[in-house]
Amino acid sequence: MQTITASQLSEWLGKEQKPQLIDVREPWEYALCAIPGSINIPMQTIPSRLNDIEEGDVITICHHGMRSYQVALYLEAAGLGPVHNLSGGVEAWATDVDPSMAHY
């Protein structure tokens, strides 16, 4: 598992081959703010929704990067990936990439 900064992810999303963005926050958090193109699979549902995650590069996302770190380790152990955790989560994205995004 690797980590990726919000700025690095923003650059990657500008390229042709985009990673799959898995936001592991709760639905109410996802409704407040989300990185465009991400899908919401709450942390506790990951084991039952592994089939919803496509092959290839996966970025895990949460509020500050802690829950997504745990999910990234889990996904890597399950044989998915390469897996990258968004360091600082959506808070870093809102600060470094999209200042119009809601903070909570």
N, CA, C and O atoms as a printed pandas DataFrame, in Angstrom:
     atom_number atom_name residue_name chain_id  residue_number  x_coord  y_coord  z_coord
0              1         N          MET        A               1    0.844   -1.169    0.000
1              2        CA          MET        A               1    0.000    0.000    0.000
2              3         C          MET        A               1    0.890    1.233    0.000
3              4         O          MET        A               1    1.897    1.311    0.704
4              5         N          GLN        A               2    0.479    2.183   -0.812
5              6        CA          GLN        A               2    1.220    3.435   -0.904
6              7         C          GLN        A               2    0.319    4.577   -0.455
7              8         O          GLN        A               2   -0.900    4.423   -0.391
8              9         N          THR        A               3    0.913    5.710   -0.148
9             10        CA          THR        A               3    0.119    6.898    0.147
10            11         C          THR        A               3    0.265    7.862   -1.022
11            12         O          THR        A               3    1.244    7.820   -1.768
12            13         N          ILE        A               4   -0.720    8.723   -1.162
13            14        CA          ILE        A               4   -0.725    9.712   -2.224
14            15         C          ILE        A               4   -1.262   11.015   -1.638
15            16         O          ILE        A               4   -2.185   10.996   -0.825
16            17         N          THR        A               5   -0.695   12.131   -2.042
17            18        CA          THR        A               5   -1.178   13.427   -1.566
18            19         C          THR        A               5   -2.352   13.883   -2.428
19            20         O          THR        A               5   -2.589   13.354   -3.514
20            21         N          ALA        A               6   -3.071   14.864   -1.927
21            22        CA          ALA        A               6   -4.191   15.412   -2.687
22            23         C          ALA        A               6   -3.709   16.013   -4.009
23            24         O          ALA        A               6   -4.363   15.844   -5.038
24            25         N          SER        A               7   -2.591   16.700   -3.990
25            26        CA          SER        A               7   -2.049   17.305   -5.214
26            27         C          SER        A               7   -1.643   16.240   -6.226
27            28         O          SER        A               7   -1.889   16.390   -7.423
28            29         N          GLN        A               8   -1.021   15.164   -5.745
29            30        CA          GLN        A               8   -0.642   14.062   -6.643
30            31         C          GLN        A               8   -1.884   13.411   -7.249
31            32         O          GLN        A               8   -1.903   13.087   -8.436
32            33         N          LEU        A               9   -2.918   13.221   -6.432
33            34        CA          LEU        A               9   -4.157   12.622   -6.944
34            35         C          LEU        A               9   -4.801   13.532   -7.978
35            36         O          LEU        A               9   -5.288   13.052   -9.001
36            37         N          SER        A              10   -4.812   14.820   -7.732
37            38        CA          SER        A              10   -5.384   15.765   -8.688
38            39         C          SER        A              10   -4.674   15.666  -10.039
39            40         O          SER        A              10   -5.321   15.679  -11.086
40            41         N          GLU        A              11   -3.361   15.568  -10.011
41            42        CA          GLU        A              11   -2.586   15.393  -11.243
42            43         C          GLU        A              11   -2.969   14.102  -11.952
43            44         O          GLU        A              11   -3.165   14.091  -13.168
44            45         N          TRP        A              12   -3.076   13.010  -11.189
45            46        CA          TRP        A              12   -3.401   11.695  -11.741
46            47         C          TRP        A              12   -4.774   11.715  -12.397
47            48         O          TRP        A              12   -4.972   11.113  -13.453
48            49         N          LEU        A              13   -5.718   12.403  -11.775
49            50        CA          LEU        A              13   -7.074   12.438  -12.320
50            51         C          LEU        A              13   -7.149   13.213  -13.630
51            52         O          LEU        A              13   -8.136   13.104  -14.358
52            53         N          GLY        A              14   -6.124   13.986  -13.934
53            54        CA          GLY        A              14   -6.062   14.698  -15.194
54            55         C          GLY        A              14   -5.525   13.857  -16.341
55            56         O          GLY        A              14   -5.490   14.306  -17.486
56            57         N          LYS        A              15   -5.110   12.644  -16.032
57            58        CA          LYS        A              15   -4.549   11.755  -17.055
58            59         C          LYS        A              15   -5.624   10.810  -17.582
59            60         O          LYS        A              15   -6.716   10.707  -17.023
60            61         N          GLU        A              16   -5.288   10.125  -18.666
61            62        CA          GLU        A              16   -6.253    9.225  -19.305
62            63         C          GLU        A              16   -6.607    8.028  -18.422
63            64         O          GLU        A              16   -7.785    7.707  -18.261
64            65         N          GLN        A              17   -5.602    7.369  -17.850
65            66        CA          GLN        A              17   -5.835    6.192  -17.000
66            67         C          GLN        A              17   -6.077    6.649  -15.570
67            68         O          GLN        A              17   -5.135    6.943  -14.834
68            69         N          LYS        A              18   -7.335    6.706  -15.186
69            70        CA          LYS        A              18   -7.692    7.185  -13.855
70            71         C          LYS        A              18   -7.852    6.007  -12.883
71            72         O          LYS        A              18   -8.277    4.923  -13.282
72            73         N          PRO        A              19   -7.514    6.225  -11.621
73            74        CA          PRO        A              19   -7.738    5.184  -10.613
74            75         C          PRO        A              19   -9.202    5.158  -10.184
75            76         O          PRO        A              19   -9.953    6.101  -10.435
76            77         N          GLN        A              20   -9.592    4.073   -9.538
77            78        CA          GLN        A              20  -10.923    4.000   -8.951
78            79         C          GLN        A              20  -10.851    4.642   -7.566
79            80         O          GLN        A              20   -9.974    4.305   -6.771
80            81         N          LEU        A              21  -11.755    5.550   -7.280
81            82        CA          LEU        A              21  -11.777    6.272   -6.008
82            83         C          LEU        A              21  -12.841    5.662   -5.106
83            84         O          LEU        A              21  -14.030    5.708   -5.424
84            85         N          ILE        A              22  -12.417    5.090   -3.980
85            86        CA          ILE        A              22  -13.332    4.465   -3.029
86            87         C          ILE        A              22  -13.363    5.304   -1.762
87            88         O          ILE        A              22  -12.379    5.368   -1.026
88            89         N          ASP        A              23  -14.492    5.942   -1.513
89            90        CA          ASP        A              23  -14.675    6.775   -0.331
90            91         C          ASP        A              23  -15.328    5.912    0.744
91            92         O          ASP        A              23  -16.458    5.453    0.576
92            93         N          VAL        A              24  -14.615    5.691    1.848
93            94        CA          VAL        A              24  -15.071    4.749    2.871
94            95         C          VAL        A              24  -15.805    5.428    4.031
95            96         O          VAL        A              24  -16.080    4.792    5.048
96            97         N          ARG        A              25  -16.121    6.715    3.879
97            98        CA          ARG        A              25  -16.852    7.418    4.928
98            99         C          ARG        A              25  -18.317    6.985    4.964
99           100         O          ARG        A              25  -18.805    6.293    4.070
100          101         N          GLU        A              26  -18.987    7.408    6.005
101          102        CA          GLU        A              26  -20.411    7.130    6.145
102          103         C          GLU        A              26  -21.191    7.932    5.100
103          104         O          GLU        A              26  -20.731    8.989    4.666
104          105         N          PRO        A              27  -22.375    7.437    4.690
105          106        CA          PRO        A              27  -23.159    8.151    3.675
106          107         C          PRO        A              27  -23.437    9.617    4.019
107          108         O          PRO        A              27  -23.433   10.462    3.123
108          109         N          TRP        A              28  -23.675    9.936    5.282
109          110        CA          TRP        A              28  -23.940   11.340    5.649
110          111         C          TRP        A              28  -22.702   12.207    5.420
111          112         O          TRP        A              28  -22.823   13.376    5.056
112          113         N          GLU        A              29  -21.510   11.638    5.631
113          114        CA          GLU        A              29  -20.274   12.392    5.384
114          115         C          GLU        A              29  -20.078   12.605    3.887
115          116         O          GLU        A              29  -19.723   13.696    3.439
116          117         N          TYR        A              30  -20.318   11.539    3.125
117          118        CA          TYR        A              30  -20.173   11.601    1.673
118          119         C          TYR        A              30  -21.127   12.637    1.082
119          120         O          TYR        A              30  -20.787   13.326    0.120
120          121         N          ALA        A              31  -22.334   12.742    1.668
121          122        CA          ALA        A              31  -23.315   13.710    1.177
122          123         C          ALA        A              31  -22.859   15.155    1.418
123          124         O          ALA        A              31  -23.240   16.052    0.665
124          125         N          LEU        A              32  -22.065   15.385    2.437
125          126        CA          LEU        A              32  -21.563   16.738    2.730
126          127         C          LEU        A              32  -20.555   17.203    1.683
127          128         O          LEU        A              32  -20.589   18.352    1.244
128          129         N          CYS        A              33  -19.666   16.307    1.289
129          130        CA          CYS        A              33  -18.635   16.645    0.315
130          131         C          CYS        A              33  -17.991   15.357   -0.181
131          132         O          CYS        A              33  -17.838   14.396    0.573
132          133         N          ALA        A              34  -17.618   15.350   -1.450
133          134        CA          ALA        A              34  -16.986   14.167   -2.027
134          135         C          ALA        A              34  -16.125   14.583   -3.209
135          136         O          ALA        A              34  -16.409   15.570   -3.887
136          137         N          ILE        A              35  -15.084   13.825   -3.442
137          138        CA          ILE        A              35  -14.237   14.062   -4.599
138          139         C          ILE        A              35  -14.993   13.552   -5.823
139          140         O          ILE        A              35  -15.459   12.413   -5.827
140          141         N          PRO        A              36  -15.121   14.379   -6.862
141          142        CA          PRO        A              36  -15.842   13.950   -8.065
142          143         C          PRO        A              36  -15.287   12.637   -8.612
143          144         O          PRO        A              36  -14.076   12.446   -8.720
144          145         N          GLY        A              37  -16.209   11.742   -8.953
145          146        CA          GLY        A              37  -15.826   10.448   -9.512
146          147         C          GLY        A              37  -15.657    9.349   -8.480
147          148         O          GLY        A              37  -15.464    8.187   -8.835
148          149         N          SER        A              38  -15.728    9.709   -7.200
149          150        CA          SER        A              38  -15.572    8.691   -6.155
150          151         C          SER        A              38  -16.895    7.939   -5.956
151          152         O          SER        A              38  -17.975    8.452   -6.248
152          153         N          ILE        A              39  -16.771    6.713   -5.451
153          154        CA          ILE        A              39  -17.965    5.955   -5.075
154          155         C          ILE        A              39  -17.905    5.711   -3.575
155          156         O          ILE        A              39  -16.832    5.513   -3.005
156          157         N          ASN        A              40  -19.061    5.730   -2.955
157          158        CA          ASN        A              40  -19.152    5.573   -1.506
158          159         C          ASN        A              40  -19.382    4.115   -1.149
159          160         O          ASN        A              40  -20.427    3.542   -1.458
160          161         N          ILE        A              41  -18.394    3.525   -0.496
161          162        CA          ILE        A              41  -18.525    2.182    0.069
162          163         C          ILE        A              41  -18.075    2.310    1.522
163          164         O          ILE        A              41  -16.880    2.219    1.804
164          165         N          PRO        A              42  -19.019    2.520    2.453
165          166        CA          PRO        A              42  -18.645    2.716    3.849
166          167         C          PRO        A              42  -17.746    1.596    4.376
167          168         O          PRO        A              42  -17.873    0.434    3.990
168          169         N          MET        A              43  -16.845    1.980    5.259
169          170        CA          MET        A              43  -15.817    1.075    5.765
170          171         C          MET        A              43  -16.376   -0.280    6.212
171          172         O          MET        A              43  -15.825   -1.321    5.857
172          173         N          GLN        A              44  -17.455   -0.273    6.979
173          174        CA          GLN        A              44  -17.968   -1.532    7.516
174          175         C          GLN        A              44  -18.570   -2.434    6.443
175          176         O          GLN        A              44  -18.787   -3.620    6.692
176          177         N          THR        A              45  -18.844   -1.894    5.250
177          178        CA          THR        A              45  -19.428   -2.724    4.189
178          179         C          THR        A              45  -18.383   -3.247    3.199
179          180         O          THR        A              45  -18.716   -4.021    2.301
180          181         N          ILE        A              46  -17.131   -2.833    3.355
181          182        CA          ILE        A              46  -16.083   -3.237    2.414
182          183         C          ILE        A              46  -16.015   -4.758    2.235
183          184         O          ILE        A              46  -15.999   -5.218    1.093
184          185         N          PRO        A              47  -15.972   -5.565    3.310
185          186        CA          PRO        A              47  -15.851   -7.017    3.101
186          187         C          PRO        A              47  -16.960   -7.613    2.237
187          188         O          PRO        A              47  -16.711   -8.537    1.463
188          189         N          SER        A              48  -18.175   -7.094    2.363
189          190        CA          SER        A              48  -19.284   -7.648    1.594
190          191         C          SER        A              48  -19.395   -7.029    0.196
191          192         O          SER        A              48  -20.199   -7.479   -0.620
192          193         N          ARG        A              49  -18.592   -6.005   -0.078
193          194        CA          ARG        A              49  -18.693   -5.317   -1.372
194          195         C          ARG        A              49  -17.400   -5.358   -2.183
195          196         O          ARG        A              49  -17.189   -4.519   -3.059
196          197         N          LEU        A              50  -16.546   -6.320   -1.899
197          198        CA          LEU        A              50  -15.291   -6.438   -2.647
198          199         C          LEU        A              50  -15.535   -6.563   -4.147
199          200         O          LEU        A              50  -14.723   -6.089   -4.941
200          201         N          ASN        A              51  -16.629   -7.188   -4.543
201          202        CA          ASN        A              51  -16.928   -7.349   -5.970
202          203         C          ASN        A              51  -17.273   -6.028   -6.657
203          204         O          ASN        A              51  -17.272   -5.952   -7.886
204          205         N          ASP        A              52  -17.568   -4.990   -5.875
205          206        CA          ASP        A              52  -17.867   -3.676   -6.440
206          207         C          ASP        A              52  -16.597   -2.892   -6.780
207          208         O          ASP        A              52  -16.660   -1.825   -7.392
208          209         N          ILE        A              53  -15.459   -3.428   -6.379
209          210        CA          ILE        A              53  -14.183   -2.746   -6.610
210          211         C          ILE        A              53  -13.508   -3.377   -7.817
211          212         O          ILE        A              53  -13.268   -4.583   -7.857
212          213         N          GLU        A              54  -13.209   -2.540   -8.794
213          214        CA          GLU        A              54  -12.639   -3.018  -10.059
214          215         C          GLU        A              54  -11.150   -3.302   -9.922
215          216         O          GLU        A              54  -10.484   -2.807   -9.013
216          217         N          GLU        A              55  -10.647   -4.110  -10.844
217          218        CA          GLU        A              55   -9.209   -4.375  -10.911
218          219         C          GLU        A              55   -8.478   -3.098  -11.275
219          220         O          GLU        A              55   -9.038   -2.231  -11.945
220          221         N          GLY        A              56   -7.254   -2.976  -10.846
221          222        CA          GLY        A              56   -6.436   -1.809  -11.193
222          223         C          GLY        A              56   -6.199   -0.923   -9.995
223          224         O          GLY        A              56   -6.477   -1.297   -8.856
224          225         N          ASP        A              57   -5.682    0.258  -10.270
225          226        CA          ASP        A              57   -5.338    1.195   -9.200
226          227         C          ASP        A              57   -6.573    1.640   -8.433
227          228         O          ASP        A              57   -7.589    2.024   -9.014
228          229         N          VAL        A              58   -6.455    1.578   -7.111
229          230        CA          VAL        A              58   -7.537    1.970   -6.209
230          231         C          VAL        A              58   -6.997    3.029   -5.253
231          232         O          VAL        A              58   -5.903    2.885   -4.707
232          233         N          ILE        A              59   -7.770    4.086   -5.058
233          234        CA          ILE        A              59   -7.449    5.113   -4.069
234          235         C          ILE        A              59   -8.512    5.025   -2.986
235          236         O          ILE        A              59   -9.706    5.093   -3.281
236          237         N          THR        A              60   -8.092    4.874   -1.735
237          238        CA          THR        A              60   -9.046    4.878   -0.629
238          239         C          THR        A              60   -9.054    6.264   -0.006
239          240         O          THR        A              60   -8.017    6.913    0.128
240          241         N          ILE        A              61  -10.266    6.706    0.376
241          242        CA          ILE        A              61  -10.476    8.078    0.840
242          243         C          ILE        A              61  -11.374    8.061    2.078
243          244         O          ILE        A              61  -12.342    7.304    2.146
244          245         N          CYS        A              62  -11.038    8.906    3.054
245          246        CA          CYS        A              62  -11.948    9.164    4.177
246          247         C          CYS        A              62  -11.794   10.625    4.584
247          248         O          CYS        A              62  -11.336   11.436    3.780
248          249         N          HIS        A              63  -12.161   10.976    5.799
249          250        CA          HIS        A              63  -12.113   12.373    6.226
250          251         C          HIS        A              63  -10.674   12.871    6.382
251          252         O          HIS        A              63  -10.309   13.899    5.810
252          253         N          HIS        A              64   -9.854   12.145    7.154
253          254        CA          HIS        A              64   -8.476   12.562    7.394
254          255         C          HIS        A              64   -7.430   11.536    6.973
255          256         O          HIS        A              64   -6.234   11.805    7.087
256          257         N          GLY        A              65   -7.844   10.376    6.494
257          258        CA          GLY        A              65   -6.892    9.381    6.003
258          259         C          GLY        A              65   -6.644    8.195    6.911
259          260         O          GLY        A              65   -5.847    7.323    6.566
260          261         N          MET        A              66   -7.303    8.130    8.067
261          262        CA          MET        A              66   -7.065    7.019    8.994
262          263         C          MET        A              66   -7.927    5.789    8.665
263          264         O          MET        A              66   -7.408    4.677    8.568
264          265         N          ARG        A              67   -9.231    5.987    8.495
265          266        CA          ARG        A              67  -10.087    4.848    8.134
266          267         C          ARG        A              67   -9.682    4.293    6.783
267          268         O          ARG        A              67   -9.623    3.078    6.592
268          269         N          SER        A              68   -9.402    5.190    5.847
269          270        CA          SER        A              68   -9.026    4.741    4.505
270          271         C          SER        A              68   -7.701    3.990    4.515
271          272         O          SER        A              68   -7.483    3.108    3.685
272          273         N          TYR        A              69   -6.819    4.331    5.442
273          274        CA          TYR        A              69   -5.548    3.606    5.583
274          275         C          TYR        A              69   -5.829    2.155    5.965
275          276         O          TYR        A              69   -5.248    1.232    5.394
276          277         N          GLN        A              70   -6.716    1.960    6.925
277          278        CA          GLN        A              70   -7.075    0.604    7.353
278          279         C          GLN        A              70   -7.723   -0.183    6.216
279          280         O          GLN        A              70   -7.433   -1.363    6.022
280          281         N          VAL        A              71   -8.605    0.484    5.465
281          282        CA          VAL        A              71   -9.252   -0.175    4.328
282          283         C          VAL        A              71   -8.227   -0.507    3.248
283          284         O          VAL        A              71   -8.297   -1.570    2.632
284          285         N          ALA        A              72   -7.282    0.389    3.016
285          286        CA          ALA        A              72   -6.245    0.132    2.008
286          287         C          ALA        A              72   -5.451   -1.124    2.368
287          288         O          ALA        A              72   -5.167   -1.953    1.503
288          289         N          LEU        A              73   -5.096   -1.260    3.643
289          290        CA          LEU        A              73   -4.381   -2.471    4.080
290          291         C          LEU        A              73   -5.232   -3.714    3.848
291          292         O          LEU        A              73   -4.728   -4.745    3.401
292          293         N          TYR        A              74   -6.514   -3.613    4.150
293          294        CA          TYR        A              74   -7.437   -4.735    3.954
294          295         C          TYR        A              74   -7.540   -5.117    2.475
295          296         O          TYR        A              74   -7.463   -6.295    2.126
296          297         N          LEU        A              75   -7.713   -4.119    1.615
297          298        CA          LEU        A              75   -7.849   -4.389    0.182
298          299         C          LEU        A              75   -6.577   -5.005   -0.386
299          300         O          LEU        A              75   -6.632   -5.910   -1.218
300          301         N          GLU        A              76   -5.446   -4.513    0.066
301          302        CA          GLU        A              76   -4.178   -5.067   -0.394
302          303         C          GLU        A              76   -4.049   -6.531    0.033
303          304         O          GLU        A              76   -3.626   -7.376   -0.756
304          305         N          ALA        A              77   -4.412   -6.827    1.281
305          306        CA          ALA        A              77   -4.368   -8.209    1.775
306          307         C          ALA        A              77   -5.344   -9.106    1.017
307          308         O          ALA        A              77   -5.117  -10.309    0.888
308          309         N          ALA        A              78   -6.430   -8.518    0.516
309          310        CA          ALA        A              78   -7.432   -9.269   -0.251
310          311         C          ALA        A              78   -6.993   -9.480   -1.703
311          312         O          ALA        A              78   -7.688  -10.141   -2.474
312          313         N          GLY        A              79   -5.842   -8.918   -2.072
313          314        CA          GLY        A              79   -5.312   -9.122   -3.414
314          315         C          GLY        A              79   -5.726   -8.078   -4.428
315          316         O          GLY        A              79   -5.489   -8.254   -5.623
316          317         N          LEU        A              80   -6.339   -6.992   -3.980
317          318        CA          LEU        A              80   -6.721   -5.931   -4.904
318          319         C          LEU        A              80   -5.584   -4.926   -5.027
319          320         O          LEU        A              80   -4.679   -4.879   -4.193
320          321         N          GLY        A              81   -5.652   -4.138   -6.068
321          322        CA          GLY        A              81   -4.668   -3.073   -6.158
322          323         C          GLY        A              81   -3.964   -3.007   -7.475
323          324         O          GLY        A              81   -4.328   -3.693   -8.431
324          325         N          PRO        A              82   -2.957   -2.181   -7.521
325          326        CA          PRO        A              82   -2.289   -1.480   -6.437
326          327         C          PRO        A              82   -3.237   -0.533   -5.696
327          328         O          PRO        A              82   -4.118    0.086   -6.294
328          329         N          VAL        A              83   -3.030   -0.438   -4.370
329          330        CA          VAL        A              83   -3.883    0.371   -3.512
330          331         C          VAL        A              83   -3.077    1.561   -2.982
331          332         O          VAL        A              83   -1.927    1.418   -2.568
332          333         N          HIS        A              84   -3.709    2.735   -3.006
333          334        CA          HIS        A              84   -3.101    3.971   -2.515
334          335         C          HIS        A              84   -4.076    4.611   -1.540
335          336         O          HIS        A              84   -5.280    4.639   -1.796
336          337         N          ASN        A              85   -3.573    5.122   -0.432
337          338        CA          ASN        A              85   -4.399    5.836    0.530
338          339         C          ASN        A              85   -4.188    7.332    0.356
339          340         O          ASN        A              85   -3.050    7.793    0.266
340          341         N          LEU        A              86   -5.290    8.101    0.309
341          342        CA          LEU        A              86   -5.195    9.548    0.200
342          343         C          LEU        A              86   -4.794   10.124    1.553
343          344         O          LEU        A              86   -5.594   10.151    2.489
344          345         N          SER        A              87   -3.565   10.576    1.647
345          346        CA          SER        A              87   -3.038   11.162    2.879
346          347         C          SER        A              87   -3.790   12.457    3.196
347          348         O          SER        A              87   -3.860   13.365    2.368
348          349         N          GLY        A              88   -4.346   12.525    4.396
349          350        CA          GLY        A              88   -5.099   13.724    4.786
350          351         C          GLY        A              88   -6.551   13.721    4.370
351          352         O          GLY        A              88   -7.309   14.605    4.769
352          353         N          GLY        A              89   -6.959   12.735    3.569
353          354        CA          GLY        A              89   -8.352   12.561    3.180
354          355         C          GLY        A              89   -8.982   13.748    2.465
355          356         O          GLY        A              89   -8.293   14.570    1.862
356          357         N          VAL        A              90  -10.315   13.820    2.547
357          358        CA          VAL        A              90  -11.029   14.899    1.865
358          359         C          VAL        A              90  -10.687   16.258    2.466
359          360         O          VAL        A              90  -10.834   17.284    1.802
360          361         N          GLU        A              91  -10.238   16.271    3.703
361          362        CA          GLU        A              91   -9.821   17.541    4.308
362          363         C          GLU        A              91   -8.614   18.099    3.559
363          364         O          GLU        A              91   -8.556   19.298    3.287
364          365         N          ALA        A              92   -7.657   17.247    3.226
365          366        CA          ALA        A              92   -6.492   17.686    2.443
366          367         C          ALA        A              92   -6.923   18.096    1.038
367          368         O          ALA        A              92   -6.401   19.065    0.488
368          369         N          TRP        A              93   -7.867   17.370    0.459
369          370        CA          TRP        A              93   -8.364   17.707   -0.879
370          371         C          TRP        A              93   -8.996   19.107   -0.858
371          372         O          TRP        A              93   -8.731   19.935   -1.729
372          373         N          ALA        A              94   -9.837   19.349    0.156
373          374        CA          ALA        A              94  -10.508   20.651    0.271
374          375         C          ALA        A              94   -9.507   21.779    0.513
375          376         O          ALA        A              94   -9.714   22.899    0.045
376          377         N          THR        A              95   -8.447   21.500    1.225
377          378        CA          THR        A              95   -7.443   22.519    1.526
378          379         C          THR        A              95   -6.502   22.765    0.351
379          380         O          THR        A              95   -6.208   23.913    0.016
380          381         N          ASP        A              96   -6.029   21.683   -0.276
381          382        CA          ASP        A              96   -4.971   21.797   -1.289
382          383         C          ASP        A              96   -5.455   21.861   -2.736
383          384         O          ASP        A              96   -4.771   22.410   -3.599
384          385         N          VAL        A              97   -6.641   21.296   -2.999
385          386        CA          VAL        A              97   -7.087   21.171   -4.397
386          387         C          VAL        A              97   -8.367   21.944   -4.670
387          388         O          VAL        A              97   -8.442   22.683   -5.653
388          389         N          ASP        A              98   -9.367   21.788   -3.824
389          390        CA          ASP        A              98  -10.691   22.389   -4.077
390          391         C          ASP        A              98  -11.175   23.184   -2.867
391          392         O          ASP        A              98  -11.936   22.664   -2.051
392          393         N          PRO        A              99  -10.744   24.434   -2.743
393          394        CA          PRO        A              99  -11.140   25.248   -1.592
394          395         C          PRO        A              99  -12.643   25.496   -1.481
395          396         O          PRO        A              99  -13.121   25.924   -0.430
396          397         N          SER        A             100  -13.393   25.232   -2.553
397          398        CA          SER        A             100  -14.844   25.417   -2.481
398          399         C          SER        A             100  -15.541   24.236   -1.798
399          400         O          SER        A             100  -16.727   24.313   -1.480
400          401         N          MET        A             101  -14.807   23.155   -1.577
401          402        CA          MET        A             101  -15.387   21.975   -0.939
402          403         C          MET        A             101  -15.669   22.270    0.526
403          404         O          MET        A             101  -14.903   22.966    1.192
404          405         N          ALA        A             102  -16.780   21.730    1.019
405          406        CA          ALA        A             102  -17.161   21.926    2.418
406          407         C          ALA        A             102  -16.151   21.267    3.356
407          408         O          ALA        A             102  -15.623   20.194    3.063
408          409         N          HIS        A             103  -15.895   21.909    4.463
409          410        CA          HIS        A             103  -15.089   21.342    5.551
410          411         C          HIS        A             103  -16.066   20.937    6.667
411          412         O          HIS        A             103  -17.090   21.585    6.884
412          413         N          TYR        A             104  -15.726   19.874    7.351
413          414        CA          TYR        A             104  -16.553   19.493    8.511
414          415         C          TYR        A             104  -15.689   18.892    9.586
415          416         O          TYR        A             104  -16.194   18.508   10.641
